[in-house]
Amino acid sequence: ALERHATSKLASEEQLFQVSTMGFRGEALPSIASVSRLSIFSQAPGSTAMQGHWEGGERQSLGPNPCPLGTRVVVEDVFFNTPVRRTFIKSPISEQNNTYEIMLRLALSRPDISFAFSSEKKLYFKTPGNGNLFDCIVSIYGAGYAQQFIPLRWESEHFALEGFIGKPEFKRRNRKTQLFYVNRRAVRSPMLSRALDVSYQNFLLSKEYPAAILFLTIDFAEVDINVHPQKLEVKFRDEQQVFRMVQQSVKSQLEQHVYNLPVGSGAPARFSRPPLPAAPRDTALQFSHPAFRFDREINPPLSEAPENEMVAEAEAVHAKPVIQDLAIIGQLFNSYVLAESRDSLWLIDQHAAQERIMFNRLEDHYREHNWEQQILAIPIIIDLEPRMVEMLEQRQQDLARLGIELEPIGPDGVALRALPAYFKGQEQSLIEELVVLMDAGSEDRFYHDALAGMACKASVRAGDALSRPELYRLVADLLDCREYKNCPHGRPLIFQLSRSDIERFFKRA
């Protein structure tokens, strides 16, 4: 097993064109042994137990040695004989995280095998090995995380797709929670990621990504796994066909979940929301959306003012020095505010506008160390994977600067004791998003990105119907903001169409 090519799994040249194994060159053990001190203990049923030891690729000993049934490989002092290579080893935490990611992908690829991962005598996960993928996900990520997924299973003559896709509200800020397997092999595939994005395009905003754990089964002759040395990338014979299959099956399952369709009914050709009654242009003066219930000292609700003062404050928008004579027309697609000035039409992205408003307020709280915290009488228990818990424990001081107080209560859970009052009902998703930012490792931008993510969660969404006073308040507060033309993520939030542009389009000028 320690000789090069000794463990090759191919017996004929024809098998090169339909590789069904996870590897076939037989290089792993001899490559590792050549740069480490490696020992193997092995016993097959009914045979003599054996033990061998190699250093730098040279066999030091080999002979009978009592050991349990099975095989155990111990690798120590990696790169002891190549000191230059040793200098390229990253920090213990980084190497541990890399190993964790590899073990996680292996464990999910084979839920019928029990995997355990521990470091520094701390157990991070142990899968049950009962063949149930959902149980495997629970053992790694926690029950709360697993419940955010929708099961998916789809088969055709040439393909099969199964696994879990995240609910639309379980959106992430990057693609780390998208795991793809082709014939049980963990792969990276921009094409599969794109198919997933297209499936969710009517449910998520820009720069929001769904979570997924998907297993694609395909004829071995239809996929080439030898395009990357580590076999992390694959190439399909007909990528367009695979793309359509993944996109259609995911979208169909997603729409069945969102629109509560019976299984097998297919997605509706068009889904139309019942029309909302038009708000009166004068006195629709109720504030229904929770995002407009702000800190009283910073921004008292208009609903507490007399009606004539509410109208006066709302219509005072036109007096802002930034835009003269601005009048609110209404709401477009329950996502954009329509406003008119003397010589142009304005479209304002309501979610991005609210993000900018909330980001500036949260930034003021952060700079002044003046959070209005919601102290929880009964702490909220949040289930997380052990690696996340460890990360939060190490960054408790950073979280305190964001107005968040929590403490670990075990290897896979934290107790949330206080957080800013804006985030009631979004506690778990907020903590998970902050962990993702911590894991990204950008220390310089952590607080900015954290505040931006918090602002996103506290803002109105595309699709939220707003009353007329809420529209006025949104625009008035936006024009009071510094850097009001872009959201904290850098997206533009105002689009202007001049009168001359409109008249040119209709050939009136």
Phi and psi in degrees as a GROMACS rama.xvg file:
@    title "Ramachandran Plot"
@    xaxis  label "Phi"
@    yaxis  label "Psi"
@TYPE xy
-94.2234  1.30471  LEU-2
-91.0665  145.173  GLU-3
-60.5128  138.149  ARG-4
68.8685  3.13405  HIS-5
-67.4988  -26.6402  ALA-6
-104.77  21.1543  THR-7
-57.5901  135.195  SER-8
-99.5473  4.86315  LYS-9
-102.247  136.777  LEU-10
-107.888  -13.8517  ALA-11
-146.9  160.908  SER-12
-63.7357  -34.1806  GLU-13
-60.7888  -30.9798  GLU-14
-67.4223  -16.1241  GLN-15
-62.942  -25.1025  LEU-16
-94.0395  1.71648  PHE-17
-151.373  65.0106  GLN-18
-72.1524  119.732  VAL-19
-112.537  5.97945  SER-20
-103.234  167.232  THR-21
-77.9186  -10.4127  MET-22
-176.294  162.235  GLY-23
-146.11  -2.23997  PHE-24
-84.732  -22.1824  ARG-25
71.929  38.2725  GLY-26
-105.991  -15.7505  GLU-27
-61.5739  -57.4222  ALA-28
-62.5293  -47.7865  LEU-29
-63.9978  -32.5517  PRO-30
-67.0904  -43.324  SER-31
-67.0806  -42.8671  ILE-32
-63.361  -30.08  ALA-33
-69.1767  -17.451  SER-34
-124.844  23.9594  VAL-35
-155.88  178.737  SER-36
-103.952  115.244  ARG-37
-124.274  134.352  LEU-38
-125.596  143.338  SER-39
-125.995  131.851  ILE-40
-120.024  125.859  PHE-41
-150.034  140.722  SER-42
-146.932  124.429  GLN-43
-93.219  152.466  ALA-44
-55.8971  130.863  PRO-45
80.4553  7.52353  GLY-46
-125.117  172.353  SER-47
-77.0276  136.297  THR-48
-70.3883  138.425  ALA-49
-128.112  155.094  MET-50
-140.868  135.008  GLN-51
-133.447  151.216  GLY-52
-135.767  132.039  HIS-53
-127.211  145.786  TRP-54
-133.185  122.691  GLU-55
59.6233  28.8667  GLY-56
87.7436  -7.12709  GLY-57
-98.204  131.074  GLU-58
-71.7634  128.211  ARG-59
-100.901  -34.6019  GLN-60
-158.4  154.061  SER-61
-161.429  122.15  LEU-62
178.554  178.604  GLY-63
-61.9662  141.1  PRO-64
-161.078  124.488  ASN-65
-59.0023  135.848  PRO-66
-162.47  162.885  CYS-67
-67.2836  163.069  PRO-68
-59.3498  142.965  LEU-69
109.268  -169.588  GLY-70
-130.109  136.216  THR-71
-129.14  128.912  ARG-72
-115.243  126.06  VAL-73
-116.276  122.778  VAL-74
-116.075  125.719  VAL-75
-132.527  157.365  GLU-76
52.0981  53.0359  ASP-77
-61.4031  134.942  VAL-78
66.0013  24.7462  PHE-79
-62.5906  -29.2461  PHE-80
-101.82  3.99293  ASN-81
-132.743  74.2834  THR-82
-58.7199  -29.3004  PRO-83
-64.9861  -42.5107  VAL-84
-63.2329  -32.4305  ARG-85
-63.85  -30.9637  ARG-86
-67.378  -16.0824  THR-87
-89.5167  -2.03957  PHE-88
-68.6714  134.503  ILE-89
-79.6928  -176.288  LYS-90
-62.8207  156.389  SER-91
-53.6541  -38.8187  PRO-92
-65.893  -42.5885  ILE-93
-64.5544  -44.084  SER-94
-65.7495  -37.1966  GLU-95
-64.1477  -42.0905  GLN-96
-63.9636  -39.4049  ASN-97
-64.0493  -42.8455  ASN-98
-64.5694  -39.8296  THR-99
-58.9975  -45.0211  TYR-100
-62.7298  -40.1309  GLU-101
-64.7832  -46.9635  ILE-102
-64.0625  -37.7498  MET-103
-60.7518  -46.0238  LEU-104
-65.9171  -38.4864  ARG-105
-64.9462  -43.8124  LEU-106
-62.772  -42.2108  ALA-107
-69.8502  -29.3869  LEU-108
-71.0688  -24.702  SER-109
-133.941  76.8496  ARG-110
-66.2246  -9.88681  PRO-111
-83.8914  -3.43518  ASP-112
-118.205  137.824  ILE-113
-83.575  121.296  SER-114
-111.883  143.257  PHE-115
-132.045  140.137  ALA-116
-130.326  123.805  PHE-117
-137.293  156.922  SER-118
-151.156  136.235  SER-119
51.7474  42.8537  GLU-120
65.5218  15.6359  LYS-121
-111.486  124.612  LYS-122
-84.2815  121.222  LEU-123
-91.7306  -39.3149  TYR-124
-162  157.437  PHE-125
-145.353  117.422  LYS-126
-85.1267  151.038  THR-127
-73.3604  -25.2412  PRO-128
71.6825  24.8445  GLY-129
-94.3381  5.13549  ASN-130
85.7263  -3.21353  GLY-131
-95.5054  115.161  ASN-132
-64.5645  -37.9948  LEU-133
-62.2757  -43.1623  PHE-134
-62.6415  -36.3281  ASP-135
-63.914  -42.5101  CYS-136
-63.4231  -42.5586  ILE-137
-60.5875  -42.6773  VAL-138
-67.4596  -26.5598  SER-139
-91.5113  -48.5567  ILE-140
-100.877  -22.3995  TYR-141
106.085  157.497  GLY-142
-65.9301  -38.9358  ALA-143
-61.3321  -40.9138  GLY-144
-66.791  -45.1066  TYR-145
-63.3002  -31.5071  ALA-146
-72.6397  -7.07053  GLN-147
-86.8739  7.83516  GLN-148
-110.454  153.349  PHE-149
-112.023  127.307  ILE-150
-68.3098  145.609  PRO-151
-136.705  136.729  LEU-152
-150.19  126.971  ARG-153
-147.701  135.942  TRP-154
-135.183  147.055  GLU-155
-138.154  -171.347  SER-156
-65.3255  -33.6579  GLU-157
-114.015  -14.7208  HIS-158
-133.003  159.026  PHE-159
-143.241  136.182  ALA-160
-130.668  127.34  LEU-161
-147.219  164.894  GLU-162
138.986  -143.637  GLY-163
-138.698  141.221  PHE-164
-120.57  146.587  ILE-165
-73.8679  146.774  GLY-166
-63.1956  150.453  LYS-167
-55.6114  -35.2798  PRO-168
-73.1451  -12.6516  GLU-169
-92.4103  55.0945  PHE-170
-82.3413  151.927  LYS-171
-123.099  168.71  ARG-172
-97.6822  -4.03235  ARG-173
-152.62  -177.854  ASN-174
-95.3497  12.0736  ARG-175
-63.0937  -24.1042  LYS-176
-94.1443  13.4201  THR-177
-101.043  109.695  GLN-178
-117.098  124.988  LEU-179
-118.736  139.64  PHE-180
-128.98  132.258  TYR-181
-115.881  116.388  VAL-182
51.148  45.0979  ASN-183
69.9157  9.11198  ARG-184
-99.5286  126.086  ARG-185
-68.4218  127.739  ALA-186
-135.921  160.769  VAL-187
-105.839  129.461  ARG-188
-144.524  104.109  SER-189
-56.775  -33.5291  PRO-190
-65.6045  -44.3854  MET-191
-66.9397  -37.3055  LEU-192
-62.2672  -41.8988  SER-193
-64.9791  -40.7665  ARG-194
-60.8465  -38.8036  ALA-195
-66.6316  -42.9645  LEU-196
-60.2022  -44.7207  ASP-197
-63.0061  -36.2552  VAL-198
-63.3331  -32.1029  SER-199
-100.525  6.52352  TYR-200
-63.9234  -23.4363  GLN-201
-91.2296  1.98533  ASN-202
-119.17  -17.4367  PHE-203
-126.128  154.605  LEU-204
-83.3854  173.289  LEU-205
-61.0722  141.552  SER-206
66.2247  20.7648  LYS-207
-113.546  135.602  GLU-208
-125.839  142.296  TYR-209
-80.327  159.088  PRO-210
-95.1274  150.155  ALA-211
-163.307  146.469  ALA-212
-131.1  100.258  ILE-213
-122.054  138.963  LEU-214
-117.518  115.483  PHE-215
-101.801  124.313  LEU-216
-108.907  127.748  THR-217
-147.24  154.996  ILE-218
-56.9719  133.311  ASP-219
-59.3374  -27.2373  PHE-220
-74.5295  -13.1557  ALA-221
-93.4013  1.04415  GLU-222
-139.432  138.129  VAL-223
-107.983  118.282  ASP-224
-101.445  9.25743  ILE-225
-106.015  30.3793  ASN-226
-96.6365  -0.827764  VAL-227
-142.565  136.868  HIS-228
-55.329  -36.7552  PRO-229
-92.3472  4.30273  GLN-230
58.3786  32.8608  LYS-231
-84.6878  -19.96  LEU-232
-115.869  147.425  GLU-233
-131.529  160.332  VAL-234
-127.896  127.444  LYS-235
-93.5014  146.726  PHE-236
-64.847  -40.5709  ARG-237
-126.919  86.0284  ASP-238
-66.3938  -36.0998  GLU-239
-63.1071  -39.7599  GLN-240
-66.76  -42.0879  GLN-241
-65.0688  -41.9289  VAL-242
-58.0413  -49.8215  PHE-243
-61.9467  -41.7876  ARG-244
-62.187  -47.4249  MET-245
-65.6638  -46.5243  VAL-246
-62.4638  -45.1196  GLN-247
-69.3356  -41.2554  GLN-248
-68.8889  -41.1623  SER-249
-66.6049  -45.4939  VAL-250
-62.5541  -41.4306  LYS-251
-61.707  -46.2158  SER-252
-66.3404  -37.4661  GLN-253
-65.001  -44.4619  LEU-254
-69.947  -33.5179  GLU-255
-61.7683  -37.6075  GLN-256
-71.7458  -47.645  HIS-257
-67.8084  -42.406  VAL-258
-97.3173  7.88378  TYR-259
56.0346  43.5557  ASN-260
-81.8504  148.209  LEU-261
-65.562  145.784  PRO-262
-59.9444  133.016  VAL-263
90.4787  -4.5073  GLY-264
-80.9341  -17.0618  SER-265
82.3572  163.291  GLY-266
-83.2996  151.76  ALA-267
-67.2562  144.948  PRO-268
-62.4093  -40.7936  ALA-269
-140.918  139.469  ARG-270
-117.179  119.017  PHE-271
-117.818  132.159  SER-272
-80.2749  139.961  ARG-273
-55.4064  137.92  PRO-274
-64.3717  139.821  PRO-275
-82.7202  144.526  LEU-276
-63.039  139.512  PRO-277
-67.033  133.649  ALA-278
-75.4237  138.349  ALA-279
-58.8558  149.315  PRO-280
-81.7715  -2.38028  ARG-281
-114.996  -55.5244  ASP-282
-129.316  46.8661  THR-283
-86.0719  74.1405  ALA-284
-107.174  43.5807  LEU-285
-110.788  147.571  GLN-286
-114.016  105.45  PHE-287
-101.806  -26.3059  SER-288
-82.4822  130.771  HIS-289
-60.978  -24.132  PRO-290
-65.6343  -15.6058  ALA-291
-97.9373  5.00301  PHE-292
-94.9196  80.4283  ARG-293
-90.3865  176.631  PHE-294
-53.6708  124.617  ASP-295
-60.4515  -38.9736  ARG-296
-70.4511  -34.7995  GLU-297
-79.7528  -42.9866  ILE-298
-153.138  82.0705  ASN-299
-61.9528  140.367  PRO-300
-60.3194  141.168  PRO-301
-64.7955  -25.9473  LEU-302
-64.4534  -14.7316  SER-303
-86.5758  -9.39691  GLU-304
-91.2794  155.212  ALA-305
-57.5741  154.266  PRO-306
-57.7655  -43.5788  GLU-307
-65.8655  -32.4895  ASN-308
-71.3345  -34.8617  GLU-309
-62.9325  -46.6364  MET-310
-64.5505  -40.0718  VAL-311
-64.437  -43.1046  ALA-312
-67.1448  -41.0074  GLU-313
-64.9939  -43.2918  ALA-314
-79.6792  -2.40328  GLU-315
-74.9232  -0.251421  ALA-316
-56.5633  -38.8834  VAL-317
-64.9789  -16.4078  HIS-318
-83.9316  -5.24547  ALA-319
-62.791  142.066  LYS-320
-70.3857  -17.9176  PRO-321
-72.7669  -48.9709  VAL-322
-129.58  123.638  ILE-323
-87.5728  144.981  GLN-324
54.1511  49.8494  ASP-325
-90.6771  129.784  LEU-326
-124.603  136.786  ALA-327
-82.2664  124.104  ILE-328
-88.4253  -46.9512  ILE-329
163.588  -154.17  GLY-330
-121.578  134.729  GLN-331
-108.804  125.546  LEU-332
56.3109  23.9929  PHE-333
51.7483  29.0689  ASN-334
-137.312  -24.6055  SER-335
-128.908  141.215  TYR-336
-90.9484  128.495  VAL-337
-97.6204  126.778  LEU-338
-136.31  149.631  ALA-339
-122.781  132.98  GLU-340
-112.604  -172.389  SER-341
-59.1075  -38.9407  ARG-342
-131.811  20.5024  ASP-343
-159.924  161.055  SER-344
-108.494  134.605  LEU-345
-115.598  134.608  TRP-346
-114.118  124.459  LEU-347
-118.9  122.354  ILE-348
-69.5581  111.453  ASP-349
-64.6996  -37.7762  GLN-350
-68.1237  -46.5804  HIS-351
-64.3821  -37.3485  ALA-352
-63.8728  -45.2669  ALA-353
-65.2104  -34.8915  GLN-354
-58.7023  -46.627  GLU-355
-61.9655  -42.7399  ARG-356
-62.1365  -48.6734  ILE-357
-68.182  -37.7699  MET-358
-60.5729  -44.8392  PHE-359
-63.0739  -38.6796  ASN-360
-68.5393  -44.3871  ARG-361
-64.4951  -37.624  LEU-362
-63.0744  -38.4696  GLU-363
-63.8149  -43.7256  ASP-364
-57.9518  -45.7196  HIS-365
-63.2201  -45.4443  TYR-366
-67.8928  -33.6335  ARG-367
-94.5719  0.0455034  GLU-368
51.5112  45.6231  HIS-369
-130.032  62.394  ASN-370
-81.4281  136.565  TRP-371
-88.7043  95.5017  GLU-372
-83.8454  149.213  GLN-373
-100.102  104.96  GLN-374
-80.9197  122.29  ILE-375
-86.0637  119.774  LEU-376
-61.5446  -39.6218  ALA-377
-116.44  113.26  ILE-378
-56.9647  146.586  PRO-379
-90.6603  125.329  ILE-380
-89.9288  124.001  ILE-381
-117.029  122.482  ILE-382
-83.6042  129.483  ASP-383
-139.906  162.405  LEU-384
-70.6052  149.065  GLU-385
-53.8552  -35.9802  PRO-386
-63.531  -37.2706  ARG-387
-66.4651  -41.7628  MET-388
-59.8841  -44.1667  VAL-389
-62.5176  -39.8052  GLU-390
-63.7369  -44.1024  MET-391
-64.6334  -37.6604  LEU-392
-63.3128  -38.2175  GLU-393
-73.8488  -21.5841  GLN-394
-114.069  28.1435  ARG-395
-60.6548  -35.4211  GLN-396
-65.5258  -40.6619  GLN-397
-63.4415  -39.7853  ASP-398
-66.7388  -37.3066  LEU-399
-61.1716  -35.2133  ALA-400
-66.5615  -18.958  ARG-401
-97.5575  9.07314  LEU-402
81.2487  18.2933  GLY-403
-114.688  128.399  ILE-404
-121.93  123.906  GLU-405
-149.785  167.768  LEU-406
-149.532  143.158  GLU-407
-65.3116  143.95  PRO-408
-123.913  16.5795  ILE-409
158.476  -176.507  GLY-410
-70.4497  -20.3134  PRO-411
-134.804  35.6926  ASP-412
-164.694  153.259  GLY-413
-131.397  154.045  VAL-414
-105.856  116.68  ALA-415
-88.2735  121.172  LEU-416
-107.714  -24.6715  ARG-417
-159.459  148.652  ALA-418
-159.649  163.437  LEU-419
-56.8065  144.759  PRO-420
-66.2977  -13.7031  ALA-421
-69.5103  -16.2948  TYR-422
-112.289  26.4333  PHE-423
-61.6491  130.349  LYS-424
89.2378  -6.63087  GLY-425
-123.246  24.9045  GLN-426
-60.8219  -50.2358  GLU-427
-65.6098  -46.0408  GLN-428
-64.2462  -33.0744  SER-429
-66.0193  -46.8024  LEU-430
-63.7297  -42.3285  ILE-431
-62.6252  -38.8306  GLU-432
-66.3863  -38.9672  GLU-433
-65.4307  -35.8505  LEU-434
-63.8158  -41.2334  VAL-435
-59.8044  -41.494  VAL-436
-66.0919  -39.8504  LEU-437
-62.3816  -40.0855  MET-438
-69.1495  -25.3362  ASP-439
-66.5914  -25.7932  ALA-440
81.2589  12.4515  GLY-441
-91.4703  87.1201  SER-442
-63.294  -37.5855  GLU-443
-63.5601  -33.3597  ASP-444
-107.625  8.46075  ARG-445
-58.8744  -51.1129  PHE-446
-66.6561  -39.2683  TYR-447
-62.0758  -48.2712  HIS-448
-67.0042  -35.5254  ASP-449
-65.3381  -45.559  ALA-450
-64.0464  -37.8874  LEU-451
-64.426  -42.7526  ALA-452
-64.9481  -39.2889  GLY-453
-65.2954  -39.8374  MET-454
-62.9562  -38.8843  ALA-455
-61.0464  -42.6449  CYS-456
-70.7329  -27.2554  LYS-457
-91.3066  5.9399  ALA-458
-103.605  161.179  SER-459
-63.4756  156.588  VAL-460
-109.655  160.436  ARG-461
-61.9954  130.675  ALA-462
102.741  -10.5873  GLY-463
-80.7872  125.808  ASP-464
-78.8606  129.617  ALA-465
-116.434  143.29  LEU-466
-74.9888  166.95  SER-467
-61.5179  -43.1341  ARG-468
-61.7197  -33.6406  PRO-469
-66.5255  -36.8603  GLU-470
-64.5282  -44.8294  LEU-471
-60.8832  -45.9365  TYR-472
-62.1826  -41.7647  ARG-473
-59.3269  -48.0382  LEU-474
-69.1407  -41.2214  VAL-475
-61.3689  -45.106  ALA-476
-66.8227  -37.0023  ASP-477
-61.9564  -44.2234  LEU-478
-70.4881  -15.3423  LEU-479
-83.6099  -10.2782  ASP-480
-81.0218  149.214  CYS-481
-75.2222  147.314  ARG-482
53.0134  48.6065  GLU-483
-75.1384  -9.17427  TYR-484
-85.0231  -11.8653  LYS-485
-134.821  148.93  ASN-486
-76.5701  167.046  CYS-487
-63.0783  -16.7482  PRO-488
-87.5447  -2.81044  HIS-489
98.6256  -4.58744  GLY-490
-74.1968  142.547  ARG-491
-67.4273  145.72  PRO-492
-122.501  -3.39801  LEU-493
-126.822  131.846  ILE-494
-121.549  128.178  PHE-495
-112.767  132.453  GLN-496
-120.388  112.227  LEU-497
-74.5419  160.363  SER-498
-61.5779  -39.688  ARG-499
-64.3052  -36.6771  SER-500
-62.4399  -43.9285  ASP-501
-63.5481  -44.5381  ILE-502
-67.6106  -34.5497  GLU-503
-65.3842  -38.2979  ARG-504
-61.7049  -41.6635  PHE-505
-87.7791  9.03017  PHE-506
57.9745  39.5065  LYS-507
-99.3454  -4.73227  ARG-508
